[in-house]
Amino acid sequence: MSSAQNSPLLKLHSDDNIAIARNSVTENQECALSENESVTTRESIDLGHKVAIQNIASGEPIRKFGQTIGFATIDILAGDWIHSHNLESGVLSLDYAYSTDVPTPPEPIKGRTFMGYRRPNGKAGTRNYLAIISTVNCSATASKYIARELAQTSLENYPNIDGIIPLVHKGGCAMQYDGEDHHQLMRTLGGFAKHPNIGAYVVLGLGCETGQGSFLSESEGLVQLANPNEPQNQGPLVLNIQDIGGIAKTVKKVTTVLKEYLPQVNDVTRVPIPVSELILGTECGGSDGNSGVTANPALGIASDFLVAHGATSILGETPEIHGGEHLLTRRAVTPEIGKKLVDRIKWWEEYTGKFGVVIDNNPSVGNKRGGLTTIYEKSLGAIAKGGSTALREVYRFAEPVTEKGFVIMDTPGYDPASVTGMVAGGANVVTFTTGRGSCFGCKPVPSIKISTNTPMYERMQDDMDLDAGRILNGTSVEEVGEEIFELIIEVASGKKTKSEIQGIGDEEFCPWSIGPVL
């Protein structure tokens, strides 16, 4: 192995003027970058952070992945640590070059299956839950009480039911009736009600809220299992606390009703289903400087495998595409699809501007401690999750995802809200990359946690499903990507993730509210 391969610093692209630390580096340490290139650090550099490998004048671009991630605010010398004290985002001039580099479709792979649940409507489920869907925060407590009663008294006799989930949230009222926020909430709740991982559900409201259960049922075309005692009733069960007579009566009534559904929900068997029916939601949270080097590009390989099998992979977090969207517009199968993405980027610039903030406020305290500096740097690493295939569609938040292949959904960067949108759109497996250590679950869909660095994986093995940090020590991105793909198949077939083993996922349901609270 060459000295560059053993070096604690890694130069990612020939055009880069920085390297990243794959291990902590001490001051005055000489580090090889290639057979003919090296740099001596002028200060200590932490794991995932950046070091200048040549002199960079104030105002000059700083390049990582071969792309501009920001501009020097002072003169920087080779060997200097580069971070928020000497790097700012600045303004990029991007060439969108719509549909100029559409990849050739991958060679189709046929015949691979996973063991899932075939629902009566033809959809494919990976889990089997019973849900109480709360239309408004005012019915959240009752929903939680009902779930607790059912879980304590009934589930031991129904081994094929993965659990009872109260889908509760903080909204549902004080919004414009029939407005954008109202319809987005209805899309989200309806997407969960119709999700193939939900075996049965009840809609529970207070009674006087803007987000009426009847509006949800009609606008989203909800249907439900027949009540065993009322087999002629195929409509969704919509109940209101005010009509029933209060919390206690509601808990008693709804618990009794849902107990009648349990035998039907339990009456399922896993069967072979083509991998082409998987819809993968990809998310990164608690990212660090290695996210775009290890876990995210490896997940991109897994995404490409899924696309080759005829499946769907969703890239969300629009604010974390900002600054890298020009790489995706080139891959759009039509200019119109590329322009849909740019329209969403411009919407976010206007939206954040209304509140006096900029998208570059997105990198969190933990992101920066892990080595990320600007939103451009974060975005370039985040979009690696989308692999290398053609961009086939751009969806609004929680819209049903019907296109096969690589697609984008407009979601916030905030993990619970982003994943909620993708699951509402139909994602039946979620992959979640993390460098700082996000412990995320998202019932009713399994969440696979992938670490970007080995020290964090070893520290948090109870929460992490796979270590992509091995890439920093010589394992290929392709090898780890294939491991992720195989793990997706195993989890879709019933293998429990670390978050599922710990029961995490009840609190992560988070519909995105975009409008004013009235």
NORQUIKA-V505577 format. One record per residue. RES is the residue in one letter. SS is DSSP state (H for helix, E for strand, - for the rest). PHI is phi in whole degrees, 0 to 359 (NA if undefined). D_LAST is the distance of its C-alpha to the last C-alpha in whole Angstrom. Layout:
res:RES ss:SS phi:PHI d_last:D_LAST
res:RES ss:SS phi:PHI d_last:D_LAST
This chain:
res:M ss:- phi:NA d_last:64
res:S ss:- phi:288 d_last:63
res:S ss:H phi:297 d_last:62
res:A ss:H phi:294 d_last:59
res:Q ss:H phi:292 d_last:58
res:N ss:H phi:272 d_last:59
res:S ss:- phi:291 d_last:57
res:P ss:- phi:286 d_last:54
res:L ss:E phi:252 d_last:52
res:L ss:E phi:228 d_last:51
res:K ss:- phi:268 d_last:51
res:L ss:- phi:274 d_last:49
res:H ss:- phi:212 d_last:50
res:S ss:- phi:298 d_last:53
res:D ss:- phi:274 d_last:51
res:D ss:- phi:288 d_last:49
res:N ss:- phi:249 d_last:50
res:I ss:E phi:225 d_last:48
res:A ss:E phi:232 d_last:49
res:I ss:E phi:249 d_last:47
res:A ss:E phi:270 d_last:48
res:R ss:- phi:271 d_last:49
res:N ss:- phi:217 d_last:50
res:S ss:- phi:295 d_last:50
res:V ss:E phi:238 d_last:53
res:T ss:- phi:271 d_last:55
res:E ss:- phi:294 d_last:55
res:N ss:- phi:62 d_last:58
res:Q ss:- phi:262 d_last:58
res:E ss:E phi:277 d_last:60
res:C ss:E phi:232 d_last:58
res:A ss:E phi:284 d_last:59
res:L ss:E phi:247 d_last:57
res:S ss:E phi:201 d_last:60
res:E ss:- phi:297 d_last:63
res:N ss:- phi:240 d_last:64
res:E ss:E phi:221 d_last:60
res:S ss:E phi:209 d_last:59
res:V ss:E phi:213 d_last:57
res:T ss:E phi:250 d_last:58
res:T ss:- phi:290 d_last:55
res:R ss:- phi:264 d_last:55
res:E ss:- phi:203 d_last:52
res:S ss:- phi:289 d_last:51
res:I ss:E phi:233 d_last:49
res:D ss:- phi:278 d_last:46
res:L ss:- phi:310 d_last:46
res:G ss:- phi:86 d_last:44
res:H ss:- phi:270 d_last:44
res:K ss:E phi:253 d_last:45
res:V ss:E phi:228 d_last:49
res:A ss:E phi:291 d_last:50
res:I ss:- phi:250 d_last:53
res:Q ss:- phi:204 d_last:54
res:N ss:- phi:294 d_last:53
res:I ss:E phi:231 d_last:50
res:A ss:- phi:283 d_last:50
res:S ss:- phi:305 d_last:47
res:G ss:- phi:92 d_last:45
res:E ss:- phi:282 d_last:46
res:P ss:E phi:291 d_last:44
res:I ss:E phi:251 d_last:44
res:R ss:E phi:244 d_last:45
res:K ss:E phi:222 d_last:44
res:F ss:- phi:61 d_last:45
res:G ss:- phi:79 d_last:46
res:Q ss:E phi:236 d_last:43
res:T ss:E phi:283 d_last:41
res:I ss:E phi:253 d_last:39
res:G ss:E phi:156 d_last:39
res:F ss:E phi:226 d_last:41
res:A ss:E phi:294 d_last:43
res:T ss:- phi:265 d_last:42
res:I ss:- phi:216 d_last:46
res:D ss:- phi:292 d_last:49
res:I ss:E phi:242 d_last:50
res:L ss:- phi:261 d_last:53
res:A ss:- phi:305 d_last:54
res:G ss:- phi:99 d_last:53
res:D ss:- phi:283 d_last:50
res:W ss:E phi:289 d_last:47
res:I ss:E phi:247 d_last:44
res:H ss:- phi:199 d_last:41
res:S ss:- phi:297 d_last:38
res:H ss:- phi:283 d_last:41
res:N ss:- phi:219 d_last:42
res:L ss:E phi:221 d_last:40
res:E ss:E phi:230 d_last:37
res:S ss:- phi:291 d_last:35
res:G ss:- phi:66 d_last:36
res:V ss:- phi:245 d_last:35
res:L ss:- phi:267 d_last:37
res:S ss:- phi:246 d_last:38
res:L ss:- phi:254 d_last:38
res:D ss:- phi:259 d_last:40
res:Y ss:- phi:284 d_last:38
res:A ss:- phi:40 d_last:42
res:Y ss:- phi:308 d_last:40
res:S ss:- phi:58 d_last:42
res:T ss:- phi:270 d_last:45
res:D ss:- phi:220 d_last:46
res:V ss:- phi:286 d_last:45
res:P ss:- phi:293 d_last:46
res:T ss:- phi:293 d_last:49
res:P ss:- phi:303 d_last:48
res:P ss:- phi:294 d_last:49
res:E ss:- phi:300 d_last:52
res:P ss:- phi:298 d_last:51
res:I ss:- phi:243 d_last:51
res:K ss:- phi:240 d_last:52
res:G ss:- phi:99 d_last:53
res:R ss:- phi:281 d_last:51
res:T ss:E phi:230 d_last:49
res:F ss:E phi:234 d_last:46
res:M ss:E phi:263 d_last:46
res:G ss:E phi:229 d_last:43
res:Y ss:E phi:258 d_last:42
res:R ss:E phi:271 d_last:42
res:R ss:- phi:278 d_last:40
res:P ss:- phi:303 d_last:40
res:N ss:- phi:274 d_last:38
res:G ss:- phi:95 d_last:40
res:K ss:- phi:286 d_last:38
res:A ss:E phi:248 d_last:39
res:G ss:E phi:256 d_last:38
res:T ss:- phi:248 d_last:39
res:R ss:- phi:219 d_last:37
res:N ss:- phi:220 d_last:37
res:Y ss:E phi:243 d_last:34
res:L ss:E phi:252 d_last:33
res:A ss:E phi:234 d_last:29
res:I ss:E phi:251 d_last:26
res:I ss:E phi:261 d_last:23
res:S ss:E phi:274 d_last:20
res:T ss:- phi:282 d_last:17
res:V ss:- phi:207 d_last:15
res:N ss:H phi:303 d_last:15
res:C ss:H phi:293 d_last:16
res:S ss:H phi:253 d_last:19
res:A ss:H phi:294 d_last:20
res:T ss:H phi:297 d_last:22
res:A ss:H phi:298 d_last:24
res:S ss:H phi:299 d_last:25
res:K ss:H phi:294 d_last:26
res:Y ss:H phi:297 d_last:28
res:I ss:H phi:297 d_last:30
res:A ss:H phi:299 d_last:30
res:R ss:H phi:295 d_last:32
res:E ss:H phi:299 d_last:34
res:L ss:H phi:295 d_last:35
res:A ss:H phi:295 d_last:36
res:Q ss:H phi:282 d_last:38
res:T ss:H phi:245 d_last:40
res:S ss:- phi:233 d_last:41
res:L ss:H phi:286 d_last:41
res:E ss:H phi:298 d_last:44
res:N ss:H phi:267 d_last:46
res:Y ss:- phi:228 d_last:44
res:P ss:- phi:293 d_last:44
res:N ss:- phi:272 d_last:43
res:I ss:- phi:263 d_last:39
res:D ss:- phi:285 d_last:38
res:G ss:E phi:159 d_last:35
res:I ss:E phi:248 d_last:32
res:I ss:E phi:239 d_last:29
res:P ss:E phi:273 d_last:26
res:L ss:E phi:272 d_last:23
res:V ss:- phi:247 d_last:20
res:H ss:- phi:204 d_last:17
res:K ss:- phi:258 d_last:14
res:G ss:- phi:247 d_last:11
res:G ss:- phi:105 d_last:11
res:C ss:- phi:211 d_last:8
res:A ss:- phi:56 d_last:5
res:M ss:- phi:222 d_last:6
res:Q ss:- phi:292 d_last:8
res:Y ss:- phi:295 d_last:11
res:D ss:- phi:68 d_last:14
res:G ss:- phi:268 d_last:12
res:E ss:H phi:298 d_last:14
res:D ss:H phi:296 d_last:12
res:H ss:H phi:300 d_last:12
res:H ss:H phi:291 d_last:16
res:Q ss:H phi:293 d_last:16
res:L ss:H phi:295 d_last:15
res:M ss:H phi:296 d_last:18
res:R ss:H phi:300 d_last:20
res:T ss:H phi:292 d_last:20
res:L ss:H phi:297 d_last:21
res:G ss:H phi:295 d_last:23
res:G ss:H phi:297 d_last:25
res:F ss:H phi:287 d_last:26
res:A ss:H phi:300 d_last:27
res:K ss:- phi:270 d_last:29
res:H ss:- phi:295 d_last:30
res:P ss:- phi:294 d_last:34
res:N ss:- phi:273 d_last:34
res:I ss:E phi:254 d_last:32
res:G ss:E phi:282 d_last:35
res:A ss:E phi:196 d_last:33
res:Y ss:E phi:204 d_last:29
res:V ss:E phi:228 d_last:28
res:V ss:E phi:262 d_last:24
res:L ss:E phi:236 d_last:22
res:G ss:E phi:240 d_last:19
res:L ss:- phi:277 d_last:18
res:G ss:- phi:135 d_last:18
res:C ss:- phi:246 d_last:15
res:E ss:- phi:286 d_last:12
res:T ss:- phi:295 d_last:11
res:G ss:- phi:279 d_last:13
res:Q ss:- phi:296 d_last:17
res:G ss:H phi:298 d_last:20
res:S ss:H phi:294 d_last:22
res:F ss:H phi:297 d_last:19
res:L ss:H phi:302 d_last:20
res:S ss:H phi:299 d_last:24
res:E ss:H phi:286 d_last:24
res:S ss:H phi:289 d_last:22
res:E ss:H phi:256 d_last:24
res:G ss:- phi:59 d_last:27
res:L ss:- phi:286 d_last:28
res:V ss:E phi:228 d_last:31
res:Q ss:- phi:211 d_last:33
res:L ss:- phi:304 d_last:36
res:A ss:- phi:290 d_last:38
res:N ss:E phi:293 d_last:38
res:P ss:- phi:306 d_last:41
res:N ss:- phi:271 d_last:41
res:E ss:E phi:222 d_last:40
res:P ss:- phi:299 d_last:41
res:Q ss:- phi:281 d_last:40
res:N ss:- phi:270 d_last:37
res:Q ss:- phi:257 d_last:35
res:G ss:E phi:280 d_last:32
res:P ss:- phi:292 d_last:29
res:L ss:- phi:273 d_last:29
res:V ss:E phi:247 d_last:25
res:L ss:E phi:234 d_last:25
res:N ss:E phi:234 d_last:22
res:I ss:H phi:300 d_last:23
res:Q ss:H phi:295 d_last:22
res:D ss:H phi:289 d_last:25
res:I ss:H phi:284 d_last:27
res:G ss:- phi:117 d_last:27
res:G ss:- phi:116 d_last:26
res:I ss:H phi:296 d_last:26
res:A ss:H phi:299 d_last:30
res:K ss:H phi:294 d_last:30
res:T ss:H phi:295 d_last:28
res:V ss:H phi:301 d_last:30
res:K ss:H phi:295 d_last:33
res:K ss:H phi:292 d_last:32
res:V ss:H phi:291 d_last:31
res:T ss:H phi:300 d_last:33
res:T ss:H phi:297 d_last:36
res:V ss:H phi:296 d_last:35
res:L ss:H phi:291 d_last:34
res:K ss:H phi:300 d_last:38
res:E ss:H phi:289 d_last:39
res:Y ss:H phi:277 d_last:38
res:L ss:H phi:305 d_last:39
res:P ss:H phi:300 d_last:43
res:Q ss:H phi:292 d_last:41
res:V ss:H phi:294 d_last:39
res:N ss:H phi:286 d_last:42
res:D ss:- phi:277 d_last:44
res:V ss:- phi:225 d_last:44
res:T ss:- phi:222 d_last:47
res:R ss:- phi:289 d_last:46
res:V ss:E phi:227 d_last:48
res:P ss:E phi:295 d_last:49
res:I ss:E phi:228 d_last:46
res:P ss:E phi:303 d_last:46
res:V ss:H phi:302 d_last:45
res:S ss:H phi:300 d_last:43
res:E ss:H phi:265 d_last:41
res:L ss:- phi:281 d_last:39
res:I ss:E phi:236 d_last:36
res:L ss:E phi:262 d_last:35
res:G ss:E phi:264 d_last:32
res:T ss:E phi:250 d_last:33
res:E ss:E phi:219 d_last:31
res:C ss:E phi:231 d_last:32
res:G ss:- phi:213 d_last:31
res:G ss:- phi:58 d_last:33
res:S ss:- phi:287 d_last:35
res:D ss:- phi:223 d_last:38
res:G ss:- phi:294 d_last:40
res:N ss:- phi:263 d_last:42
res:S ss:- phi:303 d_last:39
res:G ss:- phi:279 d_last:40
res:V ss:- phi:251 d_last:44
res:T ss:- phi:243 d_last:44
res:A ss:H phi:296 d_last:42
res:N ss:H phi:292 d_last:39
res:P ss:H phi:294 d_last:43
res:A ss:H phi:293 d_last:44
res:L ss:H phi:295 d_last:41
res:G ss:H phi:298 d_last:41
res:I ss:H phi:297 d_last:45
res:A ss:H phi:298 d_last:44
res:S ss:H phi:299 d_last:41
res:D ss:H phi:297 d_last:44
res:F ss:H phi:301 d_last:46
res:L ss:H phi:299 d_last:43
res:V ss:H phi:299 d_last:43
res:A ss:H phi:297 d_last:47
res:H ss:- phi:276 d_last:47
res:G ss:- phi:88 d_last:44
res:A ss:- phi:270 d_last:41
res:T ss:E phi:236 d_last:38
res:S ss:E phi:233 d_last:36
res:I ss:E phi:255 d_last:33
res:L ss:E phi:257 d_last:32
res:G ss:- phi:250 d_last:28
res:E ss:- phi:62 d_last:26
res:T ss:H phi:306 d_last:26
res:P ss:H phi:299 d_last:26
res:E ss:H phi:260 d_last:29
res:I ss:- phi:253 d_last:31
res:H ss:- phi:306 d_last:30
res:G ss:- phi:98 d_last:34
res:G ss:- phi:235 d_last:35
res:E ss:H phi:296 d_last:34
res:H ss:H phi:295 d_last:37
res:L ss:H phi:282 d_last:39
res:L ss:H phi:269 d_last:37
res:T ss:H phi:297 d_last:37
res:R ss:- phi:296 d_last:41
res:R ss:- phi:269 d_last:41
res:A ss:E phi:293 d_last:39
res:V ss:- phi:293 d_last:41
res:T ss:- phi:222 d_last:40
res:P ss:H phi:301 d_last:38
res:E ss:H phi:298 d_last:35
res:I ss:H phi:291 d_last:34
res:G ss:H phi:300 d_last:35
res:K ss:H phi:290 d_last:33
res:K ss:H phi:298 d_last:30
res:L ss:H phi:293 d_last:30
res:V ss:H phi:296 d_last:30
res:D ss:H phi:300 d_last:27
res:R ss:H phi:290 d_last:25
res:I ss:H phi:299 d_last:26
res:K ss:H phi:295 d_last:26
res:W ss:H phi:300 d_last:22
res:W ss:H phi:295 d_last:22
res:E ss:H phi:297 d_last:23
res:E ss:H phi:291 d_last:21
res:Y ss:H phi:298 d_last:18
res:T ss:H phi:293 d_last:19
res:G ss:H phi:298 d_last:21
res:K ss:H phi:299 d_last:17
res:F ss:- phi:254 d_last:17
res:G ss:- phi:74 d_last:20
res:V ss:- phi:237 d_last:22
res:V ss:- phi:235 d_last:24
res:I ss:H phi:296 d_last:25
res:D ss:H phi:292 d_last:28
res:N ss:H phi:287 d_last:26
res:N ss:- phi:298 d_last:26
res:P ss:- phi:306 d_last:30
res:S ss:- phi:275 d_last:29
res:V ss:H phi:304 d_last:31
res:G ss:H phi:293 d_last:33
res:N ss:H phi:304 d_last:34
res:K ss:H phi:289 d_last:35
res:R ss:H phi:295 d_last:38
res:G ss:- phi:275 d_last:39
res:G ss:- phi:114 d_last:40
res:L ss:- phi:280 d_last:37
res:T ss:- phi:238 d_last:36
res:T ss:- phi:247 d_last:34
res:I ss:H phi:295 d_last:32
res:Y ss:H phi:297 d_last:34
res:E ss:H phi:297 d_last:37
res:K ss:H phi:297 d_last:34
res:S ss:H phi:295 d_last:33
res:L ss:H phi:298 d_last:37
res:G ss:H phi:284 d_last:38
res:A ss:H phi:292 d_last:35
res:I ss:H phi:289 d_last:36
res:A ss:H phi:297 d_last:39
res:K ss:H phi:297 d_last:37
res:G ss:H phi:279 d_last:37
res:G ss:- phi:68 d_last:41
res:S ss:- phi:230 d_last:43
res:T ss:- phi:273 d_last:43
res:A ss:- phi:294 d_last:41
res:L ss:E phi:278 d_last:38
res:R ss:E phi:255 d_last:37
res:E ss:E phi:191 d_last:34
res:V ss:E phi:234 d_last:30
res:Y ss:E phi:249 d_last:27
res:R ss:- phi:283 d_last:23
res:F ss:- phi:304 d_last:22
res:A ss:- phi:69 d_last:23
res:E ss:- phi:292 d_last:25
res:P ss:- phi:299 d_last:28
res:V ss:- phi:271 d_last:31
res:T ss:- phi:245 d_last:34
res:E ss:- phi:279 d_last:36
res:K ss:- phi:275 d_last:39
res:G ss:E phi:100 d_last:40
res:F ss:E phi:274 d_last:37
res:V ss:E phi:224 d_last:34
res:I ss:E phi:240 d_last:31
res:M ss:E phi:242 d_last:27
res:D ss:- phi:286 d_last:24
res:T ss:- phi:228 d_last:23
res:P ss:- phi:292 d_last:22
res:G ss:- phi:284 d_last:25
res:Y ss:- phi:295 d_last:23
res:D ss:H phi:303 d_last:25
res:P ss:H phi:300 d_last:24
res:A ss:H phi:292 d_last:21
res:S ss:H phi:298 d_last:24
res:V ss:H phi:293 d_last:26
res:T ss:H phi:303 d_last:23
res:G ss:H phi:296 d_last:23
res:M ss:H phi:292 d_last:27
res:V ss:H phi:293 d_last:28
res:A ss:H phi:300 d_last:25
res:G ss:- phi:284 d_last:27
res:G ss:- phi:125 d_last:30
res:A ss:- phi:303 d_last:32
res:N ss:- phi:250 d_last:34
res:V ss:E phi:216 d_last:35
res:V ss:E phi:236 d_last:34
res:T ss:E phi:247 d_last:36
res:F ss:E phi:226 d_last:34
res:T ss:E phi:268 d_last:36
res:T ss:E phi:206 d_last:36
res:G ss:- phi:254 d_last:38
res:R ss:- phi:270 d_last:37
res:G ss:- phi:115 d_last:37
res:S ss:- phi:282 d_last:33
res:C ss:- phi:257 d_last:34
res:F ss:- phi:249 d_last:31
res:G ss:- phi:231 d_last:31
res:C ss:E phi:209 d_last:29
res:K ss:- phi:307 d_last:30
res:P ss:- phi:262 d_last:31
res:V ss:E phi:245 d_last:33
res:P ss:- phi:292 d_last:35
res:S ss:E phi:243 d_last:35
res:I ss:E phi:267 d_last:38
res:K ss:E phi:264 d_last:38
res:I ss:E phi:236 d_last:40
res:S ss:E phi:275 d_last:41
res:T ss:- phi:269 d_last:42
res:N ss:- phi:216 d_last:44
res:T ss:H phi:290 d_last:47
res:P ss:H phi:304 d_last:47
res:M ss:H phi:292 d_last:43
res:Y ss:H phi:302 d_last:44
res:E ss:H phi:293 d_last:47
res:R ss:H phi:284 d_last:45
res:M ss:- phi:232 d_last:42
res:Q ss:- phi:296 d_last:44
res:D ss:- phi:291 d_last:43
res:D ss:- phi:245 d_last:39
res:M ss:- phi:262 d_last:41
res:D ss:- phi:268 d_last:42
res:L ss:E phi:204 d_last:44
res:D ss:E phi:257 d_last:45
res:A ss:- phi:271 d_last:45
res:G ss:H phi:296 d_last:47
res:R ss:H phi:299 d_last:50
res:I ss:H phi:299 d_last:50
res:L ss:H phi:293 d_last:50
res:N ss:H phi:250 d_last:53
res:G ss:- phi:118 d_last:55
res:T ss:- phi:292 d_last:53
res:S ss:- phi:285 d_last:52
res:V ss:H phi:300 d_last:49
res:E ss:H phi:297 d_last:50
res:E ss:H phi:296 d_last:52
res:V ss:H phi:292 d_last:48
res:G ss:H phi:300 d_last:46
res:E ss:H phi:293 d_last:49
res:E ss:H phi:299 d_last:48
res:I ss:H phi:297 d_last:44
res:F ss:H phi:302 d_last:45
res:E ss:H phi:296 d_last:47
res:L ss:H phi:293 d_last:45
res:I ss:H phi:302 d_last:42
res:I ss:H phi:297 d_last:45
res:E ss:H phi:298 d_last:46
res:V ss:H phi:292 d_last:42
res:A ss:H phi:300 d_last:41
res:S ss:- phi:273 d_last:44
res:G ss:- phi:123 d_last:43
res:K ss:- phi:298 d_last:44
res:K ss:- phi:281 d_last:42
res:T ss:- phi:279 d_last:40
res:K ss:H phi:298 d_last:40
res:S ss:H phi:292 d_last:36
res:E ss:H phi:293 d_last:37
res:I ss:H phi:301 d_last:40
res:Q ss:- phi:270 d_last:38
res:G ss:- phi:77 d_last:35
res:I ss:- phi:278 d_last:33
res:G ss:- phi:139 d_last:30
res:D ss:- phi:283 d_last:28
res:E ss:- phi:258 d_last:25
res:E ss:- phi:266 d_last:25
res:F ss:- phi:292 d_last:22
res:C ss:- phi:212 d_last:19
res:P ss:- phi:303 d_last:17
res:W ss:- phi:274 d_last:16
res:S ss:- phi:257 d_last:12
res:I ss:- phi:254 d_last:12
res:G ss:- phi:258 d_last:9
res:P ss:- phi:287 d_last:6
res:V ss:- phi:271 d_last:4
res:L ss:- phi:269 d_last:0
